[in-house]
Every structure is written in structure tokens, then in C-alpha cells.
Amino acid sequence: MSSMDTISSMRGDMLHDSSARTGVFGRLHQEASAAARDEPLLAEMLTTYVVSQPHLEGCLTAVMASALADRTLSSEALTHCFRELYQARPALIDTAARDMTAVIERDAASSEYLPILLYLKGFQALQAHRLAHVLWCDGRRMLARALHDRSTQAFGIDIHPACRVGHGVMLDHGTGIVIGETAEIGDNVSIMQGVTLGGTGKESGDRHPKVRSGVLIGAGATVLGNIEIGYGAQIGAGSVVLADVLEHTTVVGIPARQAGRPRCPSPSVTMEHGSFQHVASPQWYQQGS
């Protein structure tokens, strides 16, 4: 199955990984129960969001409804909406579990599931996008835009609701990430703070990058236009990418040029930003090359 085929699973055709979902919920419940005993000030919140919930779906619904509620969208209304979406699209729950596990596996600062669910804005913004994307695909675009607006305000991360995103994705730190309407992100991708996946002007149509599975995009990188970032590629921090990047290739600089190859098939998993095999004669990438 290709990464873009996997992305289509967000419409509900992905096989459910209920064991992963159950395992993540078990960890959340265990961690929340312990934290409630150790931190009485947090006990009521932890009980509401996790301890009293019967499944991961309930935890996600409670946390996301609270995070996105405002004067125009009440927590009660969002709770009802999100509960319906999770029940109709169980793949959303499985994907959230994979996203949390991705953070555990890749972020050295994350050793527990509970802080990811409650406090990591990259994770929360990604789940808000997944909910908005389902609404967008179902033709409920005004509500999708409303969720997108609230998510942008709440988390400082701007992901257009039409954008397609695979599973096991990590938005590390998250602040300042912008992802455009026709962008596509495959499975097991890691994106650092300040990254832009944007267009190159005011043209309409398919105009944003296609990021394949296993890609690592460093902090502050800008990737512009309808270009392909190949499987397992690595983009250095602060780079400006204007043309296709071959699979399993490392590019750096302004404009980005080939500097070598990642030392592993999926740099997004190892998160070794400065580790790659140098090439003798780097290739300069040019628009349209």
C-alpha cells in the first residue's frame, strides 16, 4: 500500500488496529491514575479527561472539545460532534494512537503518553486537523473551517482542512508550522517547528508539496510548490526547497542542494538531523529540474 493509499484510510477504510488503541488507552489510564494521586490539584481534570473515560475515543473527545471550545463553539457541542465523528470513523482513533506512539519513539523528551494527550500542541493540532479533514471530505466545509480557525488560534499551527496526512506523524514543538490546501503528507513523517509546506504564488489548483513516507523536515525549513519530497528524504533546518527531492536524499541550504544521504531508510524515526553520508559532488536543485 502506498503512502497516499494509506492517507485515504482517513475516510474510514483503514483496518482497525484495536490492539494498539487498547494498549495506548491502558497506558493513559495507568499514568493518569498515578498522577491524580500525586497531584491533587490535577485530580479533577485527570478524572474528567482520562480516568472516568471507558476508552481512548472518550479521552480524545474530552481533550479536543475542551481545547477547541470558545464562545461560538461550546464544549458540549464539540463533544457531541467529535463523539459522532470518532464513532463513524474508528480509523481516527487508531491513527491518534499511532501518532502518540510516534512521539514516544522519536521525542527524547517524551516518555509517557499522558503529557502527549494533554499538553503537546503538535499532537493536539494534528488531531484537530484530522477531525476537520473528515468534515471537509463529508462536505461540511464551514464547520471544518471553523475548527481550523480555532486550532490555529489555540495552537499556533495552521493546517488547511483539505490537506491529507498519513499515520504515525509527529509535529515536534509545532509552533509556526503552516501546511497548505493541496499538500500531502505520508506515513511516519516528522516535521519540526517553523516548517512551511506552501505554494509559490496565487495560482490555484494542485500547488503544494507532496511529502512521502519516512521524511524528516528540520526546523524552519520552507518547501514550496507542487514538488515531491521522496521516501526517506531529509531536509535540513532552515533550507528552502523549490524542486523535487529524490528519495533517501539529504538536502540543505538556500536554495536546497543535495548534501548526501540519510544513514537509515527512515530519518523521521531516528531523528538524527545532523547525521548523513556526504556526497563528493553535491547536486544543486533548481526550479523545474
Beta strands, then each sheet from edge to edge (+ up, - down):
strand 1: 158-159
strand 2: 164-165
strand 3: 170-171
strand 4: 178-179
strand 5: 184-185
strand 6: 190-191
strand 7: 196-198
strand 8: 210-211
strand 9: 216-217
strand 10: 222-224
strand 11: 228-229
strand 12: 234-235
strand 13: 240-241
strand 14: 250-252
strand 15: 257-262
strand 16: 276-278
sheet 1: 1+ 4+ 7+ 10+ 13+
sheet 2: 2+ 5+ 8+ 11+
sheet 3: 3+ 6+ 9+ 12+ 14+ 15- 16+
end
